Amino acid sequence: MLHGQEQGVYGDSAYASQKALIRGKAAKARDFTNQRTCRAGEVDKVAHGKNRNKSKIGARVEQGFAVVKRLWGFTKVRYRGLAKNANRAFVALALTNVYLSRKRLMAQVRP
């Protein structure tokens, strides 16, 4: 789901063969998709390390969506109109930011 204004595109190794499609849809975006590291039984250590760094970023982003789905009940969304659904999603994402930062926020309150 690329709209053309992306600055970076992240994805797992299943999207490694989609370079031309990504370049066609989002020409200005940098491609951060994971690359396949094992060829003919040989593991490329440099590519493996780069993939680990990319996956750390992806895991951090996806953690917020896991909270939205599990705690705030966004596994199935009923159509209520674009404005109502957007408002509900924005509130859930704002609550997720507070929820994920709760330890840092509470540390500032406690003496």
Secondary structure, 3 states (H helix, E strand, C coil): CCCCCCCEEEECHHHHHHHHHHHHHCCCCEEEECCCCEECCEECHHHHHHHHHHHHHHHHHHHHHHHHHHCCCCCCCCCCCHHHHHHHHHHHHHHHHHHHCHHHHHHHHCC
